[in-house]
Amino acid sequence: MSRLSLNARLALLFTFIVTFCLAVVGTILFDALSRQIYAQDDLGIVLSARHLRRLAAEMDDFAAVREHQARLVSLVLGDSALALKVDSSGGMSLIDYDPPHLPIINLTATAQDQRIVTEHLQRWISAGDVPMRGIATLATLRDGSAVKISVARSMRDRALMLEQYRSLIWMTEGSAVLIAIVLSLLLIRRALKPLQNIADSARGITPERLDARIDVKRAPTELHDLALSLNAMLLRLQQGFDRLWQFTTDLAHDLRTPIGNMRGASEVALTRLRSAPEYQALLASNIEECDRVTRMIESVLFLARAESPHFALKRTTFDASEELHRIGEYFEGLAAEGGVDICIRGEARVNAERELFRRAISNLLANALRYTPAGATILIAVTASSEGTSIAVQNAGTGIAPGDVGKIFERFYRADASRTDSGTASGLGLAIVKTIMELHGGRASVRSEVGGLTTFELYFPARG
Amino acid sequence: MRLLVVEDEAKTGEYLRKGLEESGFTVDIANNGVDGLHLALEENYDLVVLDVMLPALDGWAVVKRIREKKNIPVLFLTARDHVEDRVRGLELGGDDYLIKPFAFVELLARIRTLLRRGPAREVEKISIGDLEIDVVRRRVKRAGQRVDLTPREFSLLQLLANRHGEVLSRTQIASYVWDMNFDSDTNVVEVAIRRLRAKIDDGHDVKLIHTIRGMGYVLEVGEPG
């Protein structure tokens, strides 16, 4: 069933229902009609038998019965299917009126003083498969002799009529079912047309044409949700593709710089013979450029791996402040050179993967050190609640322009497009922070006033 | 010490051979897995440097077959650094794992560690030239003069002194001294070395801490080379 099309399934179901209803109605009507017809005929037979018995009782003897044959027969004359037989108790036939030419068999007779009712009717099949119904009764003549009166009816005409009627019902029902199949197929196809429309629009959507959408207004109410969900999915895919495209473009651009440097410097060096120290300087510079490319590749791979569904976090609960002090120690030399103080406040435990926690904080701190002027302090504050742990890294500096705050966690985003220190800053540091926070089910946020304080905050939920 | 390098990339193989030979090793190169396996089984090597992606027979298959017969240390080189790959390499009998691109000094350090077999003996006192390091009491003297170092500066000096004459890369230093196993896009190590050098070398004619540009740092008496 699951392989059948929706069209066929609905049509089959509809046809089945129509067939079933018609069959029930036809059977009920046919049954009622045949009952009605038989009841009328039965009544006719019973009434004739009653009249005949009463009439016979007024006759003197067998001779009188024979004499009044016409009078007796007249009682059954109205119906050519009726036959009448009167026999003496000794078995002598007195009257044998048989227009249908179907002899009446020897029926069990109702006693002369017993009321004749339809229950006494007997049925049999006569020669030539003709169904018969009949009744017999005893009657006492005036001279005391008894006669047996038998009345029977050939049901051939009724059977024929009902047979025709049955055929008519079958034919009508058959046609009705055929019409139902055709109509249901047409109607269903028409009703499912909007689905086809959705399929048609979906077929037109390719990676190059991801901006196409399904026309929700044209879809019927029942399909609105479907169309809306599909459109939402398309939007997400489009954003994903756009991000990927942007990412690839930025990555290619960023790779150009170090590769260009290596190539250019090497070419210039080769134009004439240089001294050994010059060659050494060139090679060392090339290694630095290689390191830059390696770092970039490592960051990109980290981001790609973090997005893979197979990435497994190794979370533990550890002392955040202790870890912050270690990271602070790592940066203390760099900070001291820049005349910047690093101050760590608060005590809390955090649930995270230690290595990733370290990486996120280090990236924030490296970023803060890059922008903090001499004489200022970078404040790292850790606070915990029952839900999770927050780590804020705050520094004074130029601040982030309001338009850039939203983009700062994007890959390859640099607040100042013309920055030339991209040799050290890959533009991926904060993107990695954001990814790490997403892996932990937490979030990274930033607040900044231009020329004032900039605060990055990381929130690690207690249990991810 | 004889090393076998199994590497299908001709340029890589060539520079590995050159670099390792200049560092005092005898090096044979095989440029596919079948030859590599054959050499590893027939000849006596002290260590095998094995690329994972090889034509015909890959590094994993090679290490498996080597392990059936021999127990020489194997160092994997690979451009793939999925955790599963790393686990697989080590499960199959690899002893260490290095991801391409790597710093050559790091490869040297790993090879030396594997050949040393077992942790280096912790010495109590190191003395190089007129530098004396008391590891137990964590005290440093240069030309008889006491030098005050922060705990991290001491760890850094201890690392350089333990491996004196050996060039250490920035990532190696960050990993040993601060347990930072990723690149943080900063010149933290450079700054730390500069500050240490100011305390150790300033005012002395013989410089001990040298920068090998592009490669890293080395502690050595006299000019490195």
Chai-1 contact restraints between the chains, C-beta under 6 A:
chainA,res_idxA,chainB,res_idxB,connection_type,confidence,min_distance_angstrom,max_distance_angstrom,comment,restraint_id
A,A284,B,R213,contact,1.0,0.0,6.0,A-B,restraint_1
A,A284,B,G214,contact,1.0,0.0,6.0,A-B,restraint_2
A,I287,B,G214,contact,1.0,0.0,6.0,A-B,restraint_3
A,E288,B,G214,contact,1.0,0.0,6.0,A-B,restraint_4
A,T294,B,P101,contact,1.0,0.0,6.0,A-B,restraint_5
A,R295,B,D183,contact,1.0,0.0,6.0,A-B,restraint_6
A,E329,B,R152,contact,1.0,0.0,6.0,A-B,restraint_7
A,Y330,B,W178,contact,1.0,0.0,6.0,A-B,restraint_8
A,Y330,B,M180,contact,1.0,0.0,6.0,A-B,restraint_9
A,G333,B,V191,contact,1.0,0.0,6.0,A-B,restraint_10
A,G333,B,A192,contact,1.0,0.0,6.0,A-B,restraint_11
A,G333,B,R195,contact,1.0,0.0,6.0,A-B,restraint_12
A,L334,B,V188,contact,1.0,0.0,6.0,A-B,restraint_13
A,L334,B,V191,contact,1.0,0.0,6.0,A-B,restraint_14
A,E337,B,V191,contact,1.0,0.0,6.0,A-B,restraint_15
A,R359,B,F182,contact,1.0,0.0,6.0,A-B,restraint_16
A,S362,B,S184,contact,1.0,0.0,6.0,A-B,restraint_17
A,A366,B,S184,contact,1.0,0.0,6.0,A-B,restraint_18
A,A366,B,D185,contact,1.0,0.0,6.0,A-B,restraint_19
A,A366,B,T186,contact,1.0,0.0,6.0,A-B,restraint_20
A,T424,B,D185,contact,1.0,0.0,6.0,A-B,restraint_21
A,A425,B,D185,contact,1.0,0.0,6.0,A-B,restraint_22
A,S426,B,D185,contact,1.0,0.0,6.0,A-B,restraint_23
A,G429,B,D185,contact,1.0,0.0,6.0,A-B,restraint_24
